[in-house]
Amino acid sequence: QVQLVESGGGLVQPGGSLRLSCAASGTIFSINAMGWYRQAPGKQRELVATIFSGDRTNYADSVKGRFTISRDNAKNTVTLQMNSLKPEDTAVYYCKAVISSRAYWGQGTQVTVSS
C-alpha cells in the first residue's frame, strides 16, 4: 500500500510565500508523476502543477511564474514552492502521485491567504 503525507500549509498574508511538501511511502516501484491539486469552497478540484518522470512540468495558468514544483526521486517527495500568494489561492491543497499507473491522494492541507 502507498501513503502520501502532506505538510506545510497554513495562513499567510497576500504576497507571502509557503512551501508544501508531500512524501510517498510504502511499496513503490515506479512513480510516473507527482503533483498538486487544490479545491476551494464551492469549487471543483483543479490541477495546480505536475512533475513527470524526466522532470517535465505542467502548471495551471493561474500559478505560472509564482509557483514552482520540484521532486526528489531518492526520497519520493514532491515540493510546491508558492510565492506571491493571492487570496484566490486559498484552498485545500492535495498531493497526487501516479505510481505503477495507479493514482494515490494525500489527505490535503489547508492554505489560507488573508490579511
PyRosetta script that sets phi, psi and omega in degrees:
from pyrosetta import init, pose_from_sequence

init()
pose = pose_from_sequence("QVQLVESGGGLVQPGGSLRLSCAASGTIFSINAMGWYRQAPGKQRELVATIFSGDRTNYADSVKGRFTISRDNAKNTVTLQMNSLKPEDTAVYYCKAVISSRAYWGQGTQVTVSS")
pose.set_psi(1, 152.0)
pose.set_omega(1, -179.0)
pose.set_phi(2, -116.7)
pose.set_psi(2, 138.9)
pose.set_omega(2, 175.4)
pose.set_phi(3, -124.8)
pose.set_psi(3, 141.8)
pose.set_omega(3, 174.5)
pose.set_phi(4, -116.7)
pose.set_psi(4, 128.8)
pose.set_omega(4, -179.7)
pose.set_phi(5, -123.0)
pose.set_psi(5, 120.6)
pose.set_omega(5, -179.3)
pose.set_phi(6, -97.8)
pose.set_psi(6, 156.3)
pose.set_omega(6, 174.8)
pose.set_phi(7, -154.6)
pose.set_psi(7, 160.6)
pose.set_omega(7, 172.1)
pose.set_phi(8, 108.5)
pose.set_psi(8, -1.7)
pose.set_omega(8, 178.5)
pose.set_phi(9, -72.6)
pose.set_psi(9, 175.6)
pose.set_omega(9, 178.2)
pose.set_phi(10, 157.9)
pose.set_psi(10, -165.3)
pose.set_omega(10, -179.1)
pose.set_phi(11, -104.1)
pose.set_psi(11, 132.7)
pose.set_omega(11, -179.9)
pose.set_phi(12, -143.8)
pose.set_psi(12, 150.8)
pose.set_omega(12, 177.9)
pose.set_phi(13, -78.7)
pose.set_psi(13, 155.3)
pose.set_omega(13, 175.0)
pose.set_phi(14, -53.8)
pose.set_psi(14, 136.8)
pose.set_omega(14, -176.9)
pose.set_phi(15, 90.6)
pose.set_psi(15, -9.9)
pose.set_omega(15, -178.5)
pose.set_phi(16, -82.9)
pose.set_psi(16, -174.7)
pose.set_omega(16, -177.3)
pose.set_phi(17, -130.8)
pose.set_psi(17, 151.5)
pose.set_omega(17, 171.9)
pose.set_phi(18, -143.2)
pose.set_psi(18, 155.0)
pose.set_omega(18, 178.5)
pose.set_phi(19, -126.4)
pose.set_psi(19, 120.3)
pose.set_omega(19, 177.4)
pose.set_phi(20, -101.4)
pose.set_psi(20, 141.7)
pose.set_omega(20, 176.5)
pose.set_phi(21, -128.5)
pose.set_psi(21, 150.8)
pose.set_omega(21, 178.4)
pose.set_phi(22, -140.5)
pose.set_psi(22, 127.7)
pose.set_omega(22, 179.9)
pose.set_phi(23, -116.1)
pose.set_psi(23, 130.4)
pose.set_omega(23, 177.1)
pose.set_phi(24, -98.8)
pose.set_psi(24, 135.7)
pose.set_omega(24, 178.4)
pose.set_phi(25, -137.5)
pose.set_psi(25, 161.9)
pose.set_omega(25, -179.6)
pose.set_phi(26, 116.2)
pose.set_psi(26, -153.7)
pose.set_omega(26, -178.9)
pose.set_phi(27, -85.7)
pose.set_psi(27, 101.8)
pose.set_omega(27, -174.9)
pose.set_phi(28, -125.0)
pose.set_psi(28, 116.6)
pose.set_omega(28, 178.1)
pose.set_phi(29, -101.2)
pose.set_psi(29, -41.9)
pose.set_omega(29, -176.1)
pose.set_phi(30, -153.4)
pose.set_psi(30, 120.3)
pose.set_omega(30, 176.3)
pose.set_phi(31, -95.7)
pose.set_psi(31, 114.3)
pose.set_omega(31, -178.7)
pose.set_phi(32, -76.7)
pose.set_psi(32, -39.4)
pose.set_omega(32, -178.6)
pose.set_phi(33, -162.1)
pose.set_psi(33, 154.1)
pose.set_omega(33, 172.6)
pose.set_phi(34, -135.1)
pose.set_psi(34, 149.6)
pose.set_omega(34, -178.2)
pose.set_phi(35, -165.0)
pose.set_psi(35, -178.8)
pose.set_omega(35, -179.3)
pose.set_phi(36, -127.7)
pose.set_psi(36, 136.9)
pose.set_omega(36, 172.5)
pose.set_phi(37, -122.5)
pose.set_psi(37, 164.7)
pose.set_omega(37, 175.5)
pose.set_phi(38, -143.6)
pose.set_psi(38, 155.1)
pose.set_omega(38, 178.8)
pose.set_phi(39, -139.5)
pose.set_psi(39, 117.3)
pose.set_omega(39, 176.7)
pose.set_phi(40, -91.3)
pose.set_psi(40, 158.5)
pose.set_omega(40, -179.8)
pose.set_phi(41, -55.8)
pose.set_psi(41, 129.7)
pose.set_omega(41, 177.9)
pose.set_phi(42, 77.1)
pose.set_psi(42, 5.5)
pose.set_omega(42, -178.5)
pose.set_phi(43, -122.0)
pose.set_psi(43, 162.8)
pose.set_omega(43, 177.3)
pose.set_phi(44, -78.8)
pose.set_psi(44, 155.6)
pose.set_omega(44, 175.7)
pose.set_phi(45, -65.7)
pose.set_psi(45, 136.3)
pose.set_omega(45, -178.0)
pose.set_phi(46, -131.3)
pose.set_psi(46, 152.8)
pose.set_omega(46, 177.4)
pose.set_phi(47, -69.9)
pose.set_psi(47, 137.1)
pose.set_omega(47, 173.6)
pose.set_phi(48, -105.2)
pose.set_psi(48, -55.9)
pose.set_omega(48, -178.8)
pose.set_phi(49, -160.8)
pose.set_psi(49, 149.7)
pose.set_omega(49, 177.9)
pose.set_phi(50, -136.2)
pose.set_psi(50, 145.1)
pose.set_omega(50, 172.9)
pose.set_phi(51, -127.3)
pose.set_psi(51, 128.7)
pose.set_omega(51, -175.0)
pose.set_phi(52, -101.4)
pose.set_psi(52, 165.5)
pose.set_omega(52, 173.0)
pose.set_phi(53, -58.5)
pose.set_psi(53, 134.7)
pose.set_omega(53, -172.3)
pose.set_phi(54, 95.5)
pose.set_psi(54, -2.9)
pose.set_omega(54, 174.4)
pose.set_phi(55, 70.4)
pose.set_psi(55, 18.2)
pose.set_omega(55, 171.1)
pose.set_phi(56, -71.0)
pose.set_psi(56, 138.1)
pose.set_omega(56, -176.9)
pose.set_phi(57, -120.6)
pose.set_psi(57, 159.5)
pose.set_omega(57, 178.5)
pose.set_phi(58, -143.6)
pose.set_psi(58, 133.5)
pose.set_omega(58, -177.8)
pose.set_phi(59, -127.4)
pose.set_psi(59, 148.4)
pose.set_omega(59, 168.3)
pose.set_phi(60, -66.6)
pose.set_psi(60, 145.9)
pose.set_omega(60, -178.9)
pose.set_phi(61, -57.7)
pose.set_psi(61, -33.3)
pose.set_omega(61, -175.3)
pose.set_phi(62, -68.8)
pose.set_psi(62, -16.5)
pose.set_omega(62, -177.8)
pose.set_phi(63, -116.3)
pose.set_psi(63, -3.3)
pose.set_omega(63, -179.1)
pose.set_phi(64, -59.0)
pose.set_psi(64, 134.4)
pose.set_omega(64, -179.4)
pose.set_phi(65, 85.2)
pose.set_psi(65, -11.4)
pose.set_omega(65, 179.8)
pose.set_phi(66, -114.9)
pose.set_psi(66, -35.2)
pose.set_omega(66, -177.5)
pose.set_phi(67, -109.1)
pose.set_psi(67, 147.6)
pose.set_omega(67, 176.6)
pose.set_phi(68, -134.2)
pose.set_psi(68, 126.9)
pose.set_omega(68, 177.9)
pose.set_phi(69, -103.1)
pose.set_psi(69, 140.7)
pose.set_omega(69, 177.8)
pose.set_phi(70, -144.4)
pose.set_psi(70, 166.3)
pose.set_omega(70, -172.3)
pose.set_phi(71, -143.1)
pose.set_psi(71, 141.7)
pose.set_omega(71, 173.9)
pose.set_phi(72, -114.3)
pose.set_psi(72, 102.0)
pose.set_omega(72, -175.2)
pose.set_phi(73, -66.1)
pose.set_psi(73, -32.5)
pose.set_omega(73, -179.0)
pose.set_phi(74, -67.6)
pose.set_psi(74, -31.3)
pose.set_omega(74, -176.9)
pose.set_phi(75, -104.5)
pose.set_psi(75, -1.0)
pose.set_omega(75, -177.9)
pose.set_phi(76, 55.4)
pose.set_psi(76, 45.3)
pose.set_omega(76, 179.6)
pose.set_phi(77, -122.7)
pose.set_psi(77, 154.0)
pose.set_omega(77, 174.2)
pose.set_phi(78, -131.9)
pose.set_psi(78, 140.5)
pose.set_omega(78, -176.5)
pose.set_phi(79, -125.7)
pose.set_psi(79, 141.8)
pose.set_omega(79, 175.8)
pose.set_phi(80, -121.5)
pose.set_psi(80, 111.1)
pose.set_omega(80, 175.4)
pose.set_phi(81, -90.9)
pose.set_psi(81, 119.9)
pose.set_omega(81, -176.3)
pose.set_phi(82, -114.7)
pose.set_psi(82, 116.6)
pose.set_omega(82, 179.2)
pose.set_phi(83, -116.0)
pose.set_psi(83, 164.4)
pose.set_omega(83, 178.2)
pose.set_phi(84, 49.5)
pose.set_psi(84, 48.3)
pose.set_omega(84, -175.5)
pose.set_phi(85, -66.0)
pose.set_psi(85, 145.2)
pose.set_omega(85, -179.5)
pose.set_phi(86, -120.0)
pose.set_psi(86, 157.3)
pose.set_omega(86, 177.3)
pose.set_phi(87, -54.8)
pose.set_psi(87, -32.6)
pose.set_omega(87, -180.0)
pose.set_phi(88, -73.0)
pose.set_psi(88, -4.6)
pose.set_omega(88, 172.8)
pose.set_phi(89, -83.4)
pose.set_psi(89, -6.3)
pose.set_omega(89, 179.5)
pose.set_phi(90, -62.5)
pose.set_psi(90, 125.0)
pose.set_omega(90, -177.3)
pose.set_phi(91, -178.5)
pose.set_psi(91, 170.9)
pose.set_omega(91, 166.2)
pose.set_phi(92, -88.5)
pose.set_psi(92, 126.7)
pose.set_omega(92, -178.3)
pose.set_phi(93, -101.7)
pose.set_psi(93, 129.6)
pose.set_omega(93, -177.7)
pose.set_phi(94, -116.5)
pose.set_psi(94, 136.5)
pose.set_omega(94, 173.6)
pose.set_phi(95, -88.1)
pose.set_psi(95, 140.4)
pose.set_omega(95, 176.4)
pose.set_phi(96, -131.5)
pose.set_psi(96, 138.9)
pose.set_omega(96, 175.5)
pose.set_phi(97, -131.6)
pose.set_psi(97, 137.1)
pose.set_omega(97, 173.5)
pose.set_phi(98, -105.3)
pose.set_psi(98, 111.1)
pose.set_omega(98, -174.0)
pose.set_phi(99, -122.8)
pose.set_psi(99, 120.1)
pose.set_omega(99, -176.6)
pose.set_phi(100, 50.8)
pose.set_psi(100, 43.2)
pose.set_omega(100, 175.9)
pose.set_phi(101, 69.4)
pose.set_psi(101, 14.1)
pose.set_omega(101, 177.1)
pose.set_phi(102, -117.0)
pose.set_psi(102, 140.0)
pose.set_omega(102, -176.8)
pose.set_phi(103, -93.5)
pose.set_psi(103, 136.5)
pose.set_omega(103, 176.8)
pose.set_phi(104, -127.3)
pose.set_psi(104, 147.9)
pose.set_omega(104, -178.7)
pose.set_phi(105, -125.1)
pose.set_psi(105, 147.2)
pose.set_omega(105, 170.9)
pose.set_phi(106, -83.8)
pose.set_psi(106, 179.2)
pose.set_omega(106, -174.8)
pose.set_phi(107, -84.4)
pose.set_psi(107, -14.3)
pose.set_omega(107, 178.7)
pose.set_phi(108, 98.2)
pose.set_psi(108, 148.6)
pose.set_omega(108, 176.3)
pose.set_phi(109, -137.5)
pose.set_psi(109, 136.2)
pose.set_omega(109, -175.3)
pose.set_phi(110, -80.7)
pose.set_psi(110, 132.4)
pose.set_omega(110, 171.4)
pose.set_phi(111, -120.5)
pose.set_psi(111, 122.7)
pose.set_omega(111, 179.8)
pose.set_phi(112, -123.2)
pose.set_psi(112, 123.7)
pose.set_omega(112, 179.5)
pose.set_phi(113, -112.5)
pose.set_psi(113, 109.9)
pose.set_omega(113, -174.3)
pose.set_phi(114, -158.6)
pose.set_psi(114, 148.3)
pose.set_omega(114, 175.0)
pose.set_phi(115, -94.0)
pose.dump_pdb("model.pdb")
